[in-house]
Amino acid sequence: MDFVAIDFETADPGRASACAIGLALVEEGNVVAIYEQLIWPPVIDFMPLNVETHGVTALGASEAPKFDEIWPDISAFIGNRTLVAHGAGFDMSFLRGLLAAHDLPWPGFRCACTHRMAEELLPGLPDFDLVTLTDLFGIQLKQHGAGGNAAACAEVACRLLRLAAPRSLADFATPVSETSAADSDLMTPAAQQDWSLGSLSIEEVERLLGDARRQRIPGFQPAEPDGRFLGMRFVFTGDLTMMSRVEAEQMVRAQGGVVRTSVSPLTQYVIVGAAFLDEYHRTGRTARPKLAKAIQLVQEGHDIRIIGEAEFLARLE
């Protein structure tokens, strides 16, 4: 049972914005080494909510190496071992983003997700957060930050694999492609039904938001009901500019979705009015409690997609 658990801390939503990486090496079912390193991101934009979550500031990371400088050490630490992450689609998207930003080749990995493993092996749990699983297994975090998170993920994976015997890690791992924004086998079942937050670049989202403020999408016709949002939970926040809130909620319900008034770990989508999402991307701050709650939950590892009106309509076409 040898593998490497991985965790990133990020400065902003950009897929190359990792400001810290943690790795935990497991050999014969035991964590034997931890690698933790701050990273100086290619674009410096440390958002307040991110800093509040992990404590890494621009000043604190100002003397950290760039990712391409530490990649040889990271690559050697991982070797040809399988990667494990909690919410693996999230971490793999950041690894892809970092490698692409520094023109480094994708080495090819197999990866397993402890969130998905827990869903399959422990279906009766109220949620599958990393904190919930460490509490369940009595795992004590020996350090905080990306290294501590990676070690906690590694310990959880070891416990889950003991429950899964005689199945091995190979039965849960899947190849990770170089180009996919979020490999479906690494995502939770609800997330497999649609794109991840990283499916559009920040530039593309901002362009769509600009279009949304100027006019409705020309010729937009909602798709005939096909249940694409079956059982998925939606929360709306902020004034919508392209449609009324009532129209938007009707569109969700027509596709089998459920509209809720508050954000929780069970939420799948938070649809944000263009002006408020634009403000958050620009300043890193938001006066919308629902958006702030959703961002906090995403940073804690919950699979919630935060999107604007334009992307919401694009998914309905």
N, C-alpha and C positions, 0 to 999 in steps of 0.2 A: 504494500500500500504506500507507494511513493508518489508525491505530487507537490506542486507549489501553489499555495493560495495567494491571491493578488487583490489589492485594494488601492483605489486612487482617492485623493482629496483634490477638489477642483476650485479654481479661482472664480469661474463664471460658467455659464452654460456651454461655451464653445468647446468643441471636441478635442482641441489641443491645449486646453486650459489647466491640465493637471498641475498642481503645485506641490504634490507629495505622492510618493508611491510606497507601498508596503508589500513585502513578500515574506511568506512563511514556508520554509522547506520542511516537508514531512517525509520521514524515512521509517519504514516498518511500523507505521501507525503512530509515530511520535513526532512532535515539532522539535526539530534539532537545530534550526537556525532561523533568524529573522533579519531581513534586510529592510531598512527604512531610510529614505532620502528625500529631502526637500528638492523641488524642481523650480527653476526660473522659467515661467511660461513664455512662449514666443510673443504673445500679446499680453500686456500688463493691464489687467482690469479686474482687481480683486473686489468682488461685490460684497457689500456689508453682510447680507444673509449668509453667504458662504463662509466668510471670516468668522461670523458668530457661531457657525456650526463646528468648524474644525480648528479655529484659532490660528491658522496660518495667515500672516499678513504680508503685504508687499515688502515691508521693511524686513520682516523675519526671513523672507525668501530671497532678499536682494543679493546675497552672496552665494546663493545656491547655484549649482551647475545647470546648464541646459540639458535637455533630455538626451540629445545625441552624445553628450560627453559621458553620460553614465550608462548608456545603452549596452556597451560591451560588458559591463559588470552585471547588468540585469540579465542579459542574454545568457551569460555564463552561469548565473545563479539558477535560471530556469532549466537550461540544458534542453534535453528532449522530453522533459516531463510534461504530464498533463497539467493544465492550469485549472484552478477551482476558484470561483468567486461567488459572492452572495448577490444575486441580481446580475448574472454574468454578462447579459447583453449590454448593460450600462458600462461595466469596466472594459469590455472588449471594444466598445465604440471609442472610448478614450485612448486605449492603446493604439487602435488604428489611426486615430486623429493625430497622436503624437508622432508616430512613425511617418505618416504622410507629410506632416508639417516640416519634418527634418529630412525628407527625401531618403528615408531608410526603407529597405525592402521588407515586405511582410514575410516573416520566417515560416509561417504555417504553424498553427497550434490546434490541439484538441482541448476543449474546455468543458467543465461540468459546473452546474449551478446548484448551490446548496438550497436556494429558495425552492427550485423545482423539485429537488430531491425530497425536501421536507413535505411539500404538498403531496407527493406520491406516497411517502412512507408514513406520514403522520397527519392524515386528512382531518382528524378531529380537532386540531388546534384552532383557536380563534383567529390567529394570524400567524405569519411565517417570518416575522422580523428576526434579524440576527439577535437582538436583545432577548426576544422571546425564547429563541432556541438555546442561547447560552444559559438563561435562567432555568430552562427545562432540564438541561443536562448538568447543571451545577458547575459551569465553566467560569472560572474567575479570570478576568482580563488582567494580564500582568503589566500592560502598558497601554497608553492611549494613542490616538493618532492612527495613521495608515498601517503602521507595523502591528499595533494591537488589534486592529480590525482584521488584518490578514490572518493573524494568529488565531483569533476567535473563529473566523471562518474555517480555518484548517481543523481546529478542534471539533467544531460542529460536523464537518465532513467526515471525520474519523468516527464519530458516534453514529452518524447516519449510515455509514457503510457497514458498521457492525450490525445494525438493525437489518440491513439489506442482505446480509449473507444468505446464500452463497454467491450472490451477485457481487461484482467488483466495480471499481471506478470506471472501468472501460464500458460498462453497460450504461452509464449515465453521461459519458462524455461524447461530444460531437465535434467534428472538424469546424473550425471557424474560418470563414472566407475573408479575403482581403478587402472586398468592396462592399459587402452587405452592411447596411446601417445598423441592423439588429437581427442576428440570426434567429430564426423562429424557434429552433430547438433550445435556445438559451433563454427564452422569454417565458413568462408565466402564460397559462392558457388564455387568459383574457387579453393579454397584450399581443398574442399571436394573431388576433383577428384584425389588427391594423398596424400602422407604422409606429415606430418609437419616436420619442421627442427629438432624436438626432437624425431623423430621416430627411429633414431640410436643414440647410446651413442657416446660420444666423442672418447672413446676407439675404438668402432667399425669403426667409420669414419677414425680414424688414421690408423687402420689396413688395411682398404680398400685402403686408399691412398698409403700406403706402397706397397701393392700388385700392385697398378696401376703403380707406378714408375718402378717396376721390369719387368712387362710384361703386355701385353694385357690379358684381361680375357679369359682363354681358352674356346674355343667352343662358344664364344658369337655370337648369331644370333639375329639381331633386330627383334622385333615382326612385323608381318604383319600389315600394316596400319589399325588402328581401330578408329582413331580420339581421342585418349585418351588425347591429349593436345589441343583439339579444342578451338581456340580463346585465348589460354593462351600465355602470352608474355615472351620470353626468352632473356636473355642477356648473352654473353660469355665474359670472361676476363681472361687473362693470357694464356701462351702457353699450349696447350693440348699435352699430351704424348701418349695417347692410340689411337688417331685418329686425323685427320686434322680438322681444324675449319670448312672447307667446308663440310666434312662428317658429323660432328656433327649438323650443321645447316640443312643439308638435312634430317637428322633423325627427327629433330623437325618438319620441314615442312611436312614430310610424315605422321606425326601423327596429323596434323591439327593446329600445333602451329605457332606462329609468332615470328620472330627473330628481335630484336631491337638493336640499337647500343648504347643506353644510358639507364641508370637505372632511373625509375620514380616510383611514388606510384602505378602505374598501372602494374608494372612488377610482374610476379608470380615467376619466377625462375631466379637466377643468377648462372651460371655454371662457376666454378673457376678452373683454371689449378692447378694440384696437388701441385706443388711446392709453389705456392702463398697461397693456402689455408692452407697448412702445416705451412708455415711461420707465418700466422696470428694466428693459434692455438697455436704456440710455443711462440710467442713474444707479441701478442696483437696488432701488428702494420702491416700495409700494405702500399705498394707503389702503389697499383692499385686503381685509383680514382673510378672505377666502384664498386669495392668491398667495399671501404670505404663508398660510397654513399648508397649501399645496407644495410650495417650494421647500418648506421645512421637511415635509414627508418624503419628497423626492430625494433630498439630501440624506435622509435617514435610510434610504434604500427601497422605498415603496415604489411600485410600478404605476405611477400616475403620469399621464401625458398632459402637459400644459400647452394649449394651442390657442391661436387667435381665430377670428371669424373667417378669414380667408381660407385658412387650412381646413377649418371645420366644413365650409361649403365645398371645398375641393374633394373632401372625403365623401360627400353626399352626391357628387355628380356621377 
